[in-house]
Amino acid sequence: MNWYALQLKPAQGDRALANLQNQDIACFFPKITVEKIKAGKRSKKLEPLFPGYLFVNLEQTDPMWAKLRSTRGVLKIVSFANKPAAMSNEVIQHIKDSLDSVAEQGGIKPGQAVQLNEGPFEGINAIFQAYDGEERAIVLINFMQKQQRVKVPVSAIKS
């Protein structure tokens, strides 16, 4: 069996997932936790990894193909040259493994030791203090025999 992508109607991913699962179709709708800043407040929200798409696991001869397009929330089957585009099990497994490793890492907590891996402070150990907007963070580094607060890009931090 291969995996196939379905394009979803806007904002109907959860509805399509529920309806497909009710039909006993094996589905994969990967979601990740995303931090958002709205009105100055930081909040975490679960969002689809591939907005507008969901994956199903079916045999090409399965009679359920006829029901896919009429399932609530589903817009169409992703296809090329009028044939559904197949994805291997390895690709889906890699996505699942990647989601597991992201979930294990979680967010960086204040007071956590980190290493800076780019920019002028590359290779220096630091202590994470806080986020400063969406793309920057404040860290403490030992510089000139004193702890200094430094703002760095979030992408430069490695826990």
Secondary structure, 3 states (H helix, E strand, C coil): CEEEEEEECCCCHHHHHHHHHHCCCEEECCEEEEEEEECCEEEEEEEECCCCEEEEEECCCCCCHHHHCCCCCEEEECEECCEECEECHHHHHHHHHHHHHHHHHCCCCCCCEEEECCCCCCCCEEEEEEECCCCEEEEEEECCCCEEEEEEEHHHEEC
